[in-house]
């Protein structure tokens, strides 16, 4: 798959957003949590895996534990053609589902409103 195809696929997930971070990394998020990263200048792909899938993938050529987050079962695919397109879609979909299941159910803005009193109930005045 090419970067544009990965971008289009990732943005089709419900509530998926994109954000350019760390220079040239396009991060795809669900409720503020990253589920996939694609490098723009140096095309590469990073996503979360189930433990058994992680173990199988890192045995393949051009796929290794992702820097900093490999211990959390994230892989780095050094070449976008290292996986077939259908397999790439399947793995990104699994990553989205795993991250979405653990992403906060409320947004940061909702939490700020509650902390600042924006969502407080009015108290009745005693006379």
MOPAC internal coordinates of N, CA, C and O (Angstrom, degrees):
PM7 1SCF
backbone

  N    0.0000 0     0.00 0     0.00 0    0    0    0
  C    1.4545 1     0.00 0     0.00 0    1    0    0
  C    1.5230 1   109.94 1     0.00 0    2    1    0
  O    1.2310 1   121.23 1   -26.30 1    3    2    1
  N    1.2912 1   115.26 1   153.70 1    3    2    1
  C    1.4566 1   121.41 1   177.12 1    5    3    2
  C    1.5249 1   108.82 1   -99.24 1    6    5    3
  O    1.2310 1   120.88 1   -15.33 1    7    6    5
  N    1.3269 1   115.92 1   164.67 1    7    6    5
  C    1.4611 1   121.43 1  -177.99 1    9    7    6
  C    1.5280 1   111.19 1   -54.64 1   10    9    7
  O    1.2310 1   120.02 1   134.43 1   11   10    9
  N    1.3319 1   117.58 1   -45.57 1   11   10    9
  C    1.4706 1   121.01 1  -178.85 1   13   11   10
  C    1.5265 1   111.94 1   -62.15 1   14   13   11
  O    1.2310 1   120.28 1   143.04 1   15   14   13
  N    1.3192 1   117.07 1   -36.96 1   15   14   13
  C    1.4689 1   120.89 1   178.63 1   17   15   14
  C    1.5299 1   110.84 1   -68.52 1   18   17   15
  O    1.2310 1   120.75 1   138.43 1   19   18   17
  N    1.3209 1   116.18 1   -41.57 1   19   18   17
  C    1.4681 1   120.34 1   178.04 1   21   19   18
  C    1.5218 1   109.70 1   -63.90 1   22   21   19
  O    1.2310 1   120.33 1   136.64 1   23   22   21
  N    1.3216 1   116.97 1   -43.36 1   23   22   21
  C    1.4662 1   121.33 1   179.21 1   25   23   22
  C    1.5226 1   110.82 1   -59.91 1   26   25   23
  O    1.2310 1   120.42 1   131.03 1   27   26   25
  N    1.2987 1   116.80 1   -48.97 1   27   26   25
  C    1.4675 1   121.10 1  -179.90 1   29   27   26
  C    1.5318 1   110.99 1   -60.97 1   30   29   27
  O    1.2310 1   120.49 1   137.17 1   31   30   29
  N    1.3163 1   116.66 1   -42.83 1   31   30   29
  C    1.4650 1   120.85 1   179.95 1   33   31   30
  C    1.5340 1   110.95 1   -63.41 1   34   33   31
  O    1.2310 1   120.31 1   132.15 1   35   34   33
  N    1.3284 1   117.02 1   -47.85 1   35   34   33
  C    1.4685 1   121.11 1  -177.71 1   37   35   34
  C    1.5308 1   111.95 1   -63.16 1   38   37   35
  O    1.2310 1   120.06 1   142.00 1   39   38   37
  N    1.3151 1   117.48 1   -38.00 1   39   38   37
  C    1.4654 1   120.58 1  -177.86 1   41   39   38
  C    1.5281 1   113.03 1   -75.25 1   42   41   39
  O    1.2310 1   120.10 1   171.29 1   43   42   41
  N    1.3234 1   117.41 1    -8.71 1   43   42   41
  C    1.4687 1   120.62 1   176.66 1   45   43   42
  C    1.5256 1   113.05 1   -81.22 1   46   45   43
  O    1.2310 1   119.99 1   168.01 1   47   46   45
  N    1.3360 1   117.62 1   -11.99 1   47   46   45
  C    1.4635 1   119.92 1   177.96 1   49   47   46
  C    1.5298 1   109.28 1   -72.55 1   50   49   47
  O    1.2310 1   119.89 1   -33.26 1   51   50   49
  N    1.3315 1   117.82 1   146.74 1   51   50   49
  C    1.4663 1   120.21 1   178.79 1   53   51   50
  C    1.5291 1   112.01 1   -57.28 1   54   53   51
  O    1.2310 1   120.75 1   -49.02 1   55   54   53
  N    1.3181 1   116.17 1   130.98 1   55   54   53
  C    1.4678 1   124.78 1   175.86 1   57   55   54
  C    1.5280 1   113.71 1    64.45 1   58   57   55
  O    1.2310 1   119.68 1  -163.81 1   59   58   57
  N    1.3272 1   118.22 1    16.19 1   59   58   57
  C    1.4635 1   120.82 1   178.66 1   61   59   58
  C    1.5226 1   109.88 1   -75.19 1   62   61   59
  O    1.2310 1   121.48 1   -40.95 1   63   62   61
  N    1.3318 1   114.78 1   139.05 1   63   62   61
  C    1.4557 1   121.33 1   176.58 1   65   63   62
  C    1.5195 1   108.29 1  -128.79 1   66   65   63
  O    1.2310 1   121.16 1   -13.78 1   67   66   65
  N    1.3271 1   115.39 1   166.22 1   67   66   65
  C    1.4533 1   119.98 1   177.18 1   69   67   66
  C    1.5175 1   109.07 1  -126.85 1   70   69   67
  O    1.2310 1   121.18 1   -27.01 1   71   70   69
  N    1.3256 1   115.34 1   152.99 1   71   70   69
  C    1.4468 1   121.31 1  -178.47 1   73   71   70
  C    1.5215 1   108.20 1  -154.42 1   74   73   71
  O    1.2310 1   120.23 1   -48.31 1   75   74   73
  N    1.3196 1   117.17 1   131.69 1   75   74   73
  C    1.4584 1   121.40 1   176.40 1   77   75   74
  C    1.5248 1   108.04 1   -83.12 1   78   77   75
  O    1.2310 1   120.24 1   -58.91 1   79   78   77
  N    1.3261 1   117.14 1   121.09 1   79   78   77
  C    1.4614 1   122.55 1  -177.93 1   81   79   78
  C    1.5176 1   110.32 1  -133.26 1   82   81   79
  O    1.2310 1   120.97 1   -19.55 1   83   82   81
  N    1.2964 1   115.76 1   160.45 1   83   82   81
  C    1.4603 1   122.84 1   173.40 1   85   83   82
  C    1.5276 1   112.70 1    51.45 1   86   85   83
  O    1.2310 1   119.92 1  -138.59 1   87   86   85
  N    1.2901 1   117.76 1    41.41 1   87   86   85
  C    1.4555 1   121.58 1   178.37 1   89   87   86
  C    1.5099 1   112.33 1    90.36 1   90   89   87
  O    1.2310 1   120.27 1    87.52 1   91   90   89
  N    1.3229 1   117.08 1   -92.48 1   91   90   89
  C    1.4704 1   120.56 1  -173.57 1   93   91   90
  C    1.5206 1   113.67 1  -113.50 1   94   93   91
  O    1.2310 1   119.33 1  -161.43 1   95   94   93
  N    1.3237 1   118.89 1    18.57 1   95   94   93
  C    1.4653 1   121.02 1  -178.29 1   97   95   94
  C    1.5228 1   110.94 1   -96.41 1   98   97   95
  O    1.2310 1   120.74 1   -58.10 1   99   98   97
  N    1.3174 1   116.20 1   121.90 1   99   98   97
  C    1.4581 1   122.19 1   176.78 1  101   99   98
  C    1.5247 1   107.16 1   -92.70 1  102  101   99
  O    1.2310 1   121.12 1   -67.09 1  103  102  101
  N    1.3243 1   115.46 1   112.91 1  103  102  101
  C    1.4675 1   121.68 1  -175.78 1  105  103  102
  C    1.5230 1   109.84 1  -100.52 1  106  105  103
  O    1.2310 1   120.84 1   -46.13 1  107  106  105
  N    1.3074 1   116.01 1   133.87 1  107  106  105
  C    1.4629 1   122.24 1   176.95 1  109  107  106
  C    1.5185 1   107.23 1  -107.49 1  110  109  107
  O    1.2310 1   121.35 1   -50.68 1  111  110  109
  N    1.3475 1   115.02 1   129.32 1  111  110  109
  C    1.4592 1   120.12 1  -171.93 1  113  111  110
  C    1.5240 1   111.95 1  -128.96 1  114  113  111
  O    1.2310 1   121.87 1   -24.53 1  115  114  113
  N    1.3197 1   114.02 1   155.47 1  115  114  113
  C    1.4599 1   123.21 1   169.80 1  117  115  114
  C    1.5290 1   105.91 1  -125.72 1  118  117  115
  O    1.2310 1   120.77 1   -60.32 1  119  118  117
  N    1.3089 1   116.13 1   119.68 1  119  118  117
  C    1.4757 1   123.03 1  -178.49 1  121  119  118
  C    1.5291 1   111.83 1    47.82 1  122  121  119
  O    1.2310 1   121.13 1  -135.35 1  123  122  121
  N    1.3321 1   115.44 1    44.65 1  123  122  121
  C    1.4581 1   121.49 1   175.34 1  125  123  122
  C    1.5152 1   115.97 1    84.84 1  126  125  123
  O    1.2310 1   119.43 1   176.21 1  127  126  125
  N    1.3298 1   118.70 1    -3.79 1  127  126  125
  C    1.4639 1   122.19 1  -179.22 1  129  127  126
  C    1.5295 1   110.25 1  -108.03 1  130  129  127
  O    1.2310 1   120.59 1   -47.92 1  131  130  129
  N    1.3074 1   116.47 1   132.08 1  131  130  129
  C    1.4658 1   122.15 1  -177.26 1  133  131  130
  C    1.5304 1   110.53 1   -72.27 1  134  133  131
  O    1.2310 1   121.02 1   -45.98 1  135  134  133
  N    1.3532 1   115.65 1   134.02 1  135  134  133
  C    1.4622 1   119.75 1   172.98 1  137  135  134
  C    1.5283 1   111.98 1  -117.12 1  138  137  135
  O    1.2310 1   119.61 1   164.15 1  139  138  137
  N    1.3246 1   118.35 1   -15.85 1  139  138  137
  C    1.4716 1   121.39 1   176.35 1  141  139  138
  C    1.5238 1   108.88 1  -158.54 1  142  141  139
  O    1.2310 1   121.16 1   -31.05 1  143  142  141
  N    1.3213 1   115.38 1   148.95 1  143  142  141
  C    1.4595 1   122.06 1   177.10 1  145  143  142
  C    1.5238 1   106.83 1  -133.72 1  146  145  143
  O    1.2310 1   120.85 1   -45.96 1  147  146  145
  N    1.3169 1   115.98 1   134.04 1  147  146  145
  C    1.4598 1   120.05 1   174.91 1  149  147  146
  C    1.5278 1   107.78 1  -126.50 1  150  149  147
  O    1.2310 1   121.07 1   -48.77 1  151  150  149
  N    1.3398 1   115.55 1   131.23 1  151  150  149
  C    1.4585 1   121.02 1   178.07 1  153  151  150
  C    1.5160 1   109.87 1   -80.86 1  154  153  151
  O    1.2310 1   120.59 1   -42.55 1  155  154  153
  N    1.3280 1   116.47 1   137.45 1  155  154  153
  C    1.4607 1   120.12 1  -178.20 1  157  155  154
  C    1.5212 1   112.02 1   -91.85 1  158  157  155
  O    1.2310 1   119.56 1   130.73 1  159  158  157
  N    1.3337 1   118.45 1   -49.27 1  159  158  157
  C    1.4666 1   120.64 1  -179.53 1  161  159  158
  C    1.5230 1   111.79 1   -73.26 1  162  161  159
  O    1.2310 1   120.84 1   140.41 1  163  162  161
  N    1.3223 1   115.99 1   -39.59 1  163  162  161
  C    1.4570 1   122.30 1   177.27 1  165  163  162
  C    1.5275 1   106.23 1  -118.85 1  166  165  163
  O    1.2310 1   120.00 1   -91.21 1  167  166  165
  N    1.3505 1   117.61 1    88.79 1  167  166  165
  C    1.4745 1   120.01 1  -173.07 1  169  167  166
  C    1.5300 1   113.12 1   -56.41 1  170  169  167
  O    1.2310 1   121.97 1   -65.93 1  171  170  169
  N    1.3198 1   113.84 1   114.07 1  171  170  169
  C    1.4542 1   122.69 1   176.93 1  173  171  170
  C    1.5206 1   106.93 1  -151.88 1  174  173  171
  O    1.2310 1   120.36 1   -15.22 1  175  174  173
  N    1.3060 1   116.91 1   164.78 1  175  174  173
  C    1.4562 1   121.54 1  -173.92 1  177  175  174
  C    1.5207 1   109.42 1  -133.29 1  178  177  175
  O    1.2310 1   121.02 1   -38.55 1  179  178  177
  N    1.3304 1   115.65 1   141.45 1  179  178  177
  C    1.4570 1   121.79 1   179.38 1  181  179  178
  C    1.5255 1   108.08 1  -134.79 1  182  181  179
  O    1.2310 1   120.39 1   -43.84 1  183  182  181
  N    1.3375 1   116.86 1   136.16 1  183  182  181
  C    1.4622 1   120.99 1   179.22 1  185  183  182
  C    1.5175 1   109.97 1  -158.54 1  186  185  183
  O    1.2310 1   121.16 1   -15.62 1  187  186  185
  N    1.3404 1   115.40 1   164.38 1  187  186  185
  C    1.4658 1   122.96 1  -179.48 1  189  187  186
  C    1.5259 1   109.35 1   -87.05 1  190  189  187
  O    1.2310 1   120.62 1   -32.55 1  191  190  189
  N    1.3456 1   116.43 1   147.45 1  191  190  189
  C    1.4688 1   122.16 1   179.94 1  193  191  190
  C    1.5200 1   110.84 1  -132.47 1  194  193  191
  O    1.2310 1   121.51 1   -19.46 1  195  194  193
  N    1.3072 1   114.71 1   160.54 1  195  194  193
  C    1.4652 1   120.71 1   167.88 1  197  195  194
  C    1.5316 1   107.06 1   -70.02 1  198  197  195
  O    1.2310 1   119.41 1   -27.73 1  199  198  197
  N    1.3240 1   118.73 1   152.27 1  199  198  197
  C    1.4722 1   120.87 1  -176.99 1  201  199  198
  C    1.5328 1   114.75 1   -53.94 1  202  201  199
  O    1.2310 1   119.74 1   138.13 1  203  202  201
  N    1.3230 1   118.10 1   -41.87 1  203  202  201
  C    1.4657 1   119.61 1  -179.22 1  205  203  202
  C    1.5331 1   111.73 1   -69.39 1  206  205  203
  O    1.2310 1   120.40 1   142.81 1  207  206  205
  N    1.3200 1   116.83 1   -37.19 1  207  206  205
  C    1.4711 1   121.47 1   177.89 1  209  207  206
  C    1.5261 1   109.51 1   -68.23 1  210  209  207
  O    1.2310 1   120.50 1   138.27 1  211  210  209
  N    1.3296 1   116.65 1   -41.73 1  211  210  209
  C    1.4598 1   121.93 1   177.61 1  213  211  210
  C    1.5316 1   110.29 1   -55.93 1  214  213  211
  O    1.2310 1   120.60 1   131.10 1  215  214  213
  N    1.3239 1   116.46 1   -48.90 1  215  214  213
  C    1.4674 1   121.34 1  -178.72 1  217  215  214
  C    1.5296 1   111.33 1   -60.57 1  218  217  215
  O    1.2310 1   120.71 1   141.84 1  219  218  217
  N    1.3177 1   116.24 1   -38.16 1  219  218  217
  C    1.4678 1   120.04 1  -179.97 1  221  219  218
  C    1.5313 1   111.14 1   -73.03 1  222  221  219
  O    1.2310 1   120.01 1   138.21 1  223  222  221
  N    1.3152 1   117.59 1   -41.79 1  223  222  221
  C    1.4603 1   120.86 1  -176.08 1  225  223  222
  C    1.5243 1   112.88 1   -67.36 1  226  225  223
  O    1.2310 1   120.03 1   140.04 1  227  226  225
  N    1.3251 1   117.55 1   -39.96 1  227  226  225
  C    1.4725 1   118.49 1  -176.39 1  229  227  226
  C    1.5267 1   112.76 1   -71.65 1  230  229  227
  O    1.2310 1   120.35 1   173.33 1  231  230  229
  N    1.3159 1   116.93 1    -6.67 1  231  230  229
  C    1.4648 1   120.90 1   173.48 1  233  231  230
  C    1.5285 1   111.57 1   -81.51 1  234  233  231
  O    1.2310 1   120.42 1   165.99 1  235  234  233
  N    1.3183 1   116.81 1   -14.01 1  235  234  233
  C    1.4668 1   121.52 1  -177.96 1  237  235  234
  C    1.5240 1   111.32 1   -85.53 1  238  237  235
  O    1.2310 1   121.72 1   -23.51 1  239  238  237
  N    1.3210 1   114.30 1   156.49 1  239  238  237
  C    1.4515 1   121.03 1   177.38 1  241  239  238
  C    1.5305 1   109.78 1   -68.14 1  242  241  239
  O    1.2310 1   120.28 1   -38.97 1  243  242  241
  N    1.3126 1   117.07 1   141.03 1  243  242  241
  C    1.4681 1   125.30 1   178.05 1  245  243  242
  C    1.5247 1   114.56 1    69.18 1  246  245  243
  O    1.2310 1   119.74 1  -164.89 1  247  246  245
  N    1.3365 1   118.09 1    15.11 1  247  246  245
  C    1.4544 1   121.91 1   175.62 1  249  247  246
  C    1.5278 1   107.63 1  -130.41 1  250  249  247
  O    1.2310 1   120.53 1   -49.59 1  251  250  249
  N    1.3406 1   116.58 1   130.41 1  251  250  249
  C    1.4601 1   120.85 1  -178.54 1  253  251  250
  C    1.5268 1   109.85 1  -148.90 1  254  253  251
  O    1.2310 1   119.95 1   -11.86 1  255  254  253
  N    1.3323 1   117.70 1   168.14 1  255  254  253
  C    1.4710 1   119.01 1   176.72 1  257  255  254
  C    1.5308 1   109.62 1   -59.21 1  258  257  255
  O    1.2310 1   120.57 1   -43.05 1  259  258  257
  N    1.3032 1   116.51 1   136.95 1  259  258  257
  C    1.4634 1   121.12 1  -178.65 1  261  259  258
  C    1.5196 1   110.52 1   -68.86 1  262  261  259
  O    1.2310 1   120.31 1   -38.53 1  263  262  261
  N    1.3355 1   117.00 1   141.47 1  263  262  261
  C    1.4621 1   119.39 1   177.28 1  265  263  262
  C    1.5311 1   110.93 1   -57.84 1  266  265  263
  O    1.2310 1   120.63 1   -40.41 1  267  266  265
  N    1.2930 1   116.40 1   139.59 1  267  266  265
  C    1.4691 1   125.76 1   177.69 1  269  267  266
  C    1.5236 1   114.72 1    73.14 1  270  269  267
  O    1.2310 1   119.30 1   144.33 1  271  270  269
  N    1.3338 1   118.95 1   -35.67 1  271  270  269
  C    1.4639 1   120.74 1  -174.78 1  273  271  270
  C    1.5218 1   113.59 1  -118.06 1  274  273  271
  O    1.2310 1   119.96 1  -171.68 1  275  274  273
  N    1.3092 1   117.69 1     8.32 1  275  274  273
  C    1.4561 1   121.38 1   178.35 1  277  275  274
  C    1.5245 1   112.58 1   -59.04 1  278  277  275
  O    1.2310 1   120.64 1   147.34 1  279  278  277
  N    1.3215 1   116.38 1   -32.66 1  279  278  277
  C    1.4755 1   119.67 1   179.49 1  281  279  278
  C    1.5176 1   112.05 1   -67.05 1  282  281  279
  O    1.2310 1   120.72 1   163.03 1  283  282  281
  N    1.3490 1   116.24 1   -16.97 1  283  282  281
  C    1.4718 1   120.99 1   176.49 1  285  283  282
  C    1.5302 1   111.47 1   -98.00 1  286  285  283
  O    1.2310 1   120.81 1  -163.94 1  287  286  285
  N    1.3362 1   116.05 1    16.06 1  287  286  285
  C    1.4707 1   124.40 1   176.47 1  289  287  286
  C    1.5316 1   112.82 1    71.25 1  290  289  287
  O    1.2310 1   120.89 1  -139.84 1  291  290  289
  N    1.3267 1   115.91 1    40.16 1  291  290  289
  C    1.4594 1   121.98 1   171.25 1  293  291  290
  C    1.5259 1   107.51 1  -100.46 1  294  293  291
  O    1.2310 1   120.32 1   -41.95 1  295  294  293
  N    1.3359 1   116.99 1   138.05 1  295  294  293
  C    1.4603 1   121.16 1   177.59 1  297  295  294
  C    1.5250 1   110.32 1  -112.72 1  298  297  295
  O    1.2310 1   121.58 1   -24.99 1  299  298  297
  N    1.3299 1   114.59 1   155.01 1  299  298  297
  C    1.4589 1   122.43 1   173.70 1  301  299  298
  C    1.5229 1   107.04 1  -115.00 1  302  301  299
  O    1.2310 1   121.21 1   -55.45 1  303  302  301
  N    1.3211 1   115.29 1   124.55 1  303  302  301
  C    1.4609 1   121.83 1   176.68 1  305  303  302
  C    1.5249 1   105.85 1  -102.24 1  306  305  303
  O    1.2310 1   120.23 1   -67.26 1  307  306  305
  N    1.3354 1   117.17 1   112.74 1  307  306  305
  C    1.4647 1   121.49 1  -172.67 1  309  307  306
  C    1.5280 1   114.05 1   -73.82 1  310  309  307
  O    1.2310 1   120.30 1   154.97 1  311  310  309
  N    1.3133 1   117.04 1   -25.03 1  311  310  309
  C    1.4771 1   121.66 1   177.97 1  313  311  310
  C    1.5251 1   107.80 1  -128.02 1  314  313  311
  O    1.2310 1   120.11 1   -48.54 1  315  314  313
  N    1.3103 1   117.40 1   131.46 1  315  314  313
  C    1.4619 1   120.52 1  -177.54 1  317  315  314
  C    1.5271 1   112.76 1   -65.34 1  318  317  315
  O    1.2310 1   120.05 1   160.79 1  319  318  317
  N    1.3329 1   117.51 1   -19.21 1  319  318  317
  C    1.4598 1   120.15 1   178.04 1  321  319  318
  C    1.5358 1   112.52 1   -95.03 1  322  321  319
  O    1.2310 1   120.35 1  -169.62 1  323  322  321
  N    1.3358 1   116.93 1    10.38 1  323  322  321
  C    1.4723 1   120.11 1   178.70 1  325  323  322
  C    1.5299 1   111.11 1   -70.95 1  326  325  323
  O    1.2310 1   120.25 1   158.46 1  327  326  325
  N    1.3288 1   117.13 1   -21.54 1  327  326  325
  C    1.4671 1   122.89 1   177.03 1  329  327  326
  C    1.5203 1   108.90 1  -121.18 1  330  329  327
  O    1.2310 1   120.61 1   -31.78 1  331  330  329
  N    1.3170 1   116.43 1   148.22 1  331  330  329
  C    1.4653 1   120.40 1   174.49 1  333  331  330
  C    1.5305 1   108.54 1   -66.25 1  334  333  331
  O    1.2310 1   120.17 1   -27.16 1  335  334  333
  N    1.3172 1   117.29 1   152.84 1  335  334  333
  C    1.4646 1   122.00 1  -177.56 1  337  335  334
  C    1.5242 1   112.19 1   -56.75 1  338  337  335
  O    1.2310 1   120.20 1   135.62 1  339  338  337
  N    1.3205 1   117.22 1   -44.38 1  339  338  337
  C    1.4657 1   120.71 1  -179.18 1  341  339  338
  C    1.5287 1   110.65 1   -64.26 1  342  341  339
  O    1.2310 1   120.10 1   140.50 1  343  342  341
  N    1.3248 1   117.41 1   -39.50 1  343  342  341
  C    1.4621 1   120.72 1   179.21 1  345  343  342
  C    1.5325 1   110.30 1   -68.46 1  346  345  343
  O    1.2310 1   120.35 1   140.59 1  347  346  345
  N    1.3259 1   116.93 1   -39.41 1  347  346  345
  C    1.4602 1   120.85 1   177.42 1  349  347  346
  C    1.5190 1   110.19 1   -60.00 1  350  349  347
  O    1.2310 1   120.26 1   134.08 1  351  350  349
  N    1.3237 1   117.10 1   -45.92 1  351  350  349
  C    1.4743 1   121.13 1   178.67 1  353  351  350
  C    1.5321 1   110.77 1   -60.59 1  354  353  351
  O    1.2310 1   120.54 1   135.13 1  355  354  353
  N    1.3070 1   116.57 1   -44.87 1  355  354  353
  C    1.4618 1   121.28 1  -179.46 1  357  355  354
  C    1.5332 1   111.16 1   -61.50 1  358  357  355
  O    1.2310 1   120.20 1   135.86 1  359  358  357
  N    1.3222 1   117.22 1   -44.14 1  359  358  357
  C    1.4587 1   121.68 1  -178.09 1  361  359  358
  C    1.5285 1   111.54 1   -69.27 1  362  361  359
  O    1.2310 1   120.16 1   140.69 1  363  362  361
  N    1.3234 1   117.30 1   -39.31 1  363  362  361
  C    1.4679 1   120.16 1   176.38 1  365  363  362
  C    1.5216 1   109.70 1   -65.72 1  366  365  363
  O    1.2310 1   119.96 1   140.94 1  367  366  365
  N    1.3235 1   117.68 1   -39.06 1  367  366  365
  C    1.4646 1   121.73 1   177.51 1  369  367  366
  C    1.5142 1   111.95 1   -62.37 1  370  369  367
  O    1.2310 1   120.38 1   139.04 1  371  370  369
  N    1.3164 1   116.87 1   -40.96 1  371  370  369
  C    1.4636 1   120.94 1   177.17 1  373  371  370
  C    1.5257 1   110.65 1   -65.27 1  374  373  371
  O    1.2310 1   120.38 1   139.31 1  375  374  373
  N    1.3254 1   116.87 1   -40.69 1  375  374  373
  C    1.4548 1   121.23 1   178.30 1  377  375  374
  C    1.5276 1   109.91 1   -61.96 1  378  377  375
  O    1.2310 1   120.59 1   133.90 1  379  378  377
  N    1.3234 1   116.49 1   -46.10 1  379  378  377
  C    1.4718 1   120.65 1   178.31 1  381  379  378
  C    1.5312 1   110.35 1   -56.30 1  382  381  379
  O    1.2310 1   120.17 1   132.86 1  383  382  381
  N    1.3196 1   117.27 1   -47.14 1  383  382  381
  C    1.4705 1   120.98 1  -177.85 1  385  383  382
  C    1.5263 1   111.69 1   -63.28 1  386  385  383
  O    1.2310 1   120.20 1   137.80 1  387  386  385
  N    1.3305 1   117.21 1   -42.20 1  387  386  385
  C    1.4650 1   120.35 1   179.98 1  389  387  386
  C    1.5262 1   111.36 1   -65.58 1  390  389  387
  O    1.2310 1   120.57 1   135.64 1  391  390  389
  N    1.3220 1   116.52 1   -44.36 1  391  390  389
  C    1.4641 1   120.46 1  -178.52 1  393  391  390
  C    1.5288 1   110.37 1   -70.05 1  394  393  391
  O    1.2310 1   120.09 1   138.04 1  395  394  393
  N    1.3218 1   117.43 1   -41.96 1  395  394  393
  C    1.4677 1   121.07 1   179.87 1  397  395  394
  C    1.5259 1   111.09 1   -61.25 1  398  397  395
  O    1.2310 1   120.10 1   143.60 1  399  398  397
  N    1.3204 1   117.41 1   -36.40 1  399  398  397
  C    1.4651 1   121.38 1  -179.54 1  401  399  398
  C    1.5269 1   111.75 1   -64.62 1  402  401  399
  O    1.2310 1   120.08 1   152.24 1  403  402  401
  N    1.3292 1   117.46 1   -27.76 1  403  402  401
  C    1.4654 1   121.40 1  -178.19 1  405  403  402
  C    1.5261 1   113.81 1  -107.26 1  406  405  403
  O    1.2310 1   120.09 1   177.33 1  407  406  405
  N    1.3396 1   117.43 1    -2.67 1  407  406  405
  C    1.4654 1   120.53 1  -179.92 1  409  407  406
  C    1.5244 1   109.62 1   -73.24 1  410  409  407
  O    1.2310 1   120.40 1   -31.75 1  411  410  409
  N    1.3219 1   116.84 1   148.25 1  411  410  409
  C    1.4703 1   119.13 1   179.23 1  413  411  410
  C    1.5209 1   111.00 1   -59.49 1  414  413  411
  O    1.2310 1   121.05 1   -37.28 1  415  414  413
  N    1.3215 1   115.60 1   142.72 1  415  414  413
  C    1.4647 1   120.31 1  -177.80 1  417  415  414
  C    1.5237 1   112.26 1   -78.90 1  418  417  415
  O    1.2310 1   120.19 1   160.85 1  419  418  417
  N    1.3446 1   117.25 1   -19.15 1  419  418  417
  C    1.4560 1   121.05 1   178.05 1  421  419  418
  C    1.5148 1   108.93 1  -112.90 1  422  421  419
  O    1.2310 1   121.15 1   -27.22 1  423  422  421
  N    1.3058 1   115.41 1   152.78 1  423  422  421
  C    1.4609 1   119.53 1   179.88 1  425  423  422
  C    1.5202 1   109.71 1   -83.27 1  426  425  423
  O    1.2310 1   120.30 1   -12.58 1  427  426  425
  N    1.3183 1   117.03 1   167.42 1  427  426  425
  C    1.4585 1   122.20 1   178.15 1  429  427  426
  C    1.5219 1   110.17 1   -63.20 1  430  429  427
  O    1.2310 1   119.87 1   144.12 1  431  430  429
  N    1.3273 1   117.85 1   -35.88 1  431  430  429
  C    1.4605 1   120.77 1  -179.40 1  433  431  430
  C    1.5222 1   111.43 1   -64.44 1  434  433  431
  O    1.2310 1   120.06 1   142.05 1  435  434  433
  N    1.3285 1   117.48 1   -37.95 1  435  434  433
  C    1.4631 1   120.98 1   178.06 1  437  435  434
  C    1.5148 1   109.62 1   -65.21 1  438  437  435
  O    1.2310 1   119.78 1   137.43 1  439  438  437
  N    1.3195 1   118.02 1   -42.57 1  439  438  437
  C    1.4607 1   121.50 1   179.53 1  441  439  438
  C    1.5250 1   110.66 1   -63.47 1  442  441  439
  O    1.2310 1   119.87 1   138.94 1  443  442  441
  N    1.3414 1   117.86 1   -41.06 1  443  442  441
  C    1.4579 1   121.28 1   179.15 1  445  443  442
  C    1.5237 1   110.53 1   -62.96 1  446  445  443
  O    1.2310 1   120.20 1   139.40 1  447  446  445
  N    1.3224 1   117.22 1   -40.60 1  447  446  445
  C    1.4643 1   121.23 1  -179.57 1  449  447  446
  C    1.5314 1   110.26 1   -63.04 1  450  449  447
  O    1.2310 1   120.56 1   139.36 1  451  450  449
  N    1.3155 1   116.53 1   -40.64 1  451  450  449
  C    1.4647 1   120.43 1  -179.99 1  453  451  450
  C    1.5219 1   109.99 1   -67.30 1  454  453  451
  O    1.2310 1   119.87 1   135.99 1  455  454  453
  N    1.3431 1   117.86 1   -44.01 1  455  454  453
  C    1.4615 1   121.10 1  -178.99 1  457  455  454
  C    1.5260 1   111.75 1   -65.88 1  458  457  455
  O    1.2310 1   120.37 1   144.72 1  459  458  457
  N    1.3288 1   116.89 1   -35.28 1  459  458  457
  C    1.4607 1   119.64 1  -177.21 1  461  459  458
  C    1.5263 1   112.55 1   -85.77 1  462  461  459
  O    1.2310 1   120.61 1   176.13 1  463  462  461
  N    1.3173 1   116.43 1    -3.87 1  463  462  461
  C    1.4595 1   119.66 1   178.13 1  465  463  462
  C    1.5085 1   113.37 1    96.29 1  466  465  463
  O    1.2310 1   120.24 1  -176.99 1  467  466  465
  N    1.3242 1   117.15 1     3.01 1  467  466  465
  C    1.4543 1   120.27 1  -178.31 1  469  467  466
  C    1.5198 1   114.15 1   -64.32 1  470  469  467
  O    1.2310 1   120.05 1   157.87 1  471  470  469
  N    1.3175 1   117.50 1   -22.13 1  471  470  469
  C    1.4638 1   119.85 1  -178.02 1  473  471  470
  C    1.5337 1   111.73 1  -115.94 1  474  473  471
  O    1.2310 1   120.11 1  -162.98 1  475  474  473
  N    1.3369 1   117.39 1    17.02 1  475  474  473
  C    1.4638 1   120.26 1  -179.38 1  477  475  474
  C    1.5231 1   111.18 1   -74.03 1  478  477  475
  O    1.2310 1   121.47 1   -28.91 1  479  478  477
  N    1.2909 1   114.80 1   151.09 1  479  478  477
  C    1.4611 1   119.77 1   174.86 1  481  479  478
  C    1.5188 1   108.48 1   -85.06 1  482  481  479
  O    1.2310 1   120.76 1   -31.60 1  483  482  481
  N    1.3366 1   116.15 1   148.40 1  483  482  481
  C    1.4566 1   120.78 1   178.64 1  485  483  482
  C    1.5175 1   109.22 1   -75.05 1  486  485  483
  O    1.2310 1   121.15 1   -39.82 1  487  486  485
  N    1.3294 1   115.41 1   140.18 1  487  486  485
  C    1.4511 1   120.75 1   177.20 1  489  487  486
  C    1.5298 1   108.43 1   -93.49 1  490  489  487
  O    1.2310 1   121.08 1   -35.39 1  491  490  489
  N    1.2944 1   115.54 1   144.61 1  491  490  489
  C    1.4619 1   118.25 1   177.13 1  493  491  490
  C    1.5259 1   108.90 1   -77.49 1  494  493  491
  O    1.2310 1   120.92 1   -38.58 1  495  494  493
  N    1.3017 1   115.86 1   141.42 1  495  494  493
  C    1.4661 1   121.08 1  -179.04 1  497  495  494
  C    1.5179 1   109.84 1   -83.75 1  498  497  495
  O    1.2310 1   120.60 1   -42.50 1  499  498  497
  N    1.3137 1   116.47 1   137.50 1  499  498  497
  C    1.4585 1   120.85 1   176.29 1  501  499  498
  C    1.5139 1   109.19 1   -91.14 1  502  501  499
  O    1.2310 1   120.03 1   -42.43 1  503  502  501
  N    1.3129 1   117.54 1   137.57 1  503  502  501
  C    1.4612 1   121.51 1   179.44 1  505  503  502
  C    1.4958 1   112.46 1  -110.79 1  506  505  503
  O    1.2310 1   120.10 1   180.00 1  507  506  505

